[in-house]
């Protein structure tokens, strides 16, 4: 199975996307997974990873978390100010 995310071994990203959690929409139309997520306010995020697994994580604000996700779900997400880096 081909990787559908960039993996250079660092969390440096080239572009950013403000995320509105959605139970139906992916982060990008091409299905590419983000390389990192930042949140403005601590909280849980429910994500779908590149393999289609749904996982719930607790993220602290102010850090660039190395999280690969194709989708941030509305159900189960309490963190706000979510930004994904690609």
Secondary structure, DSSP 8 states (H G I E B T S, - for coil): ----S--SSS---S-EEE----SS--SSTT----SEEE-SB-EEEEEE-TTS-EEEEEE-TTS-B----SEEESTT---BS-EEE-
